[in-house]
Amino acid sequence: DSGVTQTPKHLITATGQRVTLRCSPRSGDLSVYWYQQSLDQGLQFLIQYYNGEERAKGNILERFSAQPFPDLHSELNLSSLELGDSALYFCASSAGLAGGEQYFGPGTRLTVL
Amino acid sequence: GENVEQHPSTLSVQEGDSAVIKCTYSDSASNYFPWYKQELGKRPQLIIDIRSNVGEKKDQRIAVTLNKTAKHFSLHITETQPEDSAVYFCAASRPAGGTSYGKLTFGQGTILTVHP
């Protein structure tokens, strides 16, 4: 157990719908990262928050948005879902801003039908 | 941006043999190189990492080497066991600053199969 929690574990939804994924970092960690893992794209960085502020953005679609909260948990909102959005979505956390160990949560498996 | 290439994509060994997975990176500013092991449907688990001021690091049966000049790093697993079978990912990240911060750029993964 990495100490990073994610909910829900599985999500099955239809095209065009909107879902929210939730992540709580390890106690004491200030950076939260979101990654998408799909068969054709591998593990791709989406976005990073440090101490509740956005610090880096990857290839995150405009239909996707992330939101930090004062307790440092984060939510990833995915809207207007398409079949190609089906993937594993991982959250990771680390103590500092960069260059440190990132620990991954169990992931949320999203299936868009 | 950073690009990480990983080889081979699949690796099959007999129990007790050694396994080596190699990665190259493009961004000379990258200074942190972790390796993750991922079992089917599970989260990536950090198994070892190395920073750019070190050339080699070892932890029991696994070791990582880094050649900054050539911009490549490798994972070495000795005395492989069936439970080592998994997908292994290398990654690279830059120090804080600019727009990259702590993001990890991953290689494409290596499926390691250890036959009993």
Interface residues (C-beta under 8 A of the other chain):
Chain A: S2 S31 Y33 Y35 G42 L43 Q44 F45 Q48 Y50 R55 A56 K57 G58 F90 S94 G96 L97 A98 G99 G100 E101 Q102 Y103 F104 G105 P106 G107 R109
Chain B: N31 Y32 P34 Y36 G41 K42 R43 P44 Q45 L46 D49 R51 F89 A91 S93 R94 P95 A96 G97 T99 S100 Y101 G102 K103 L104 T105 F106 G107 Q108 G109
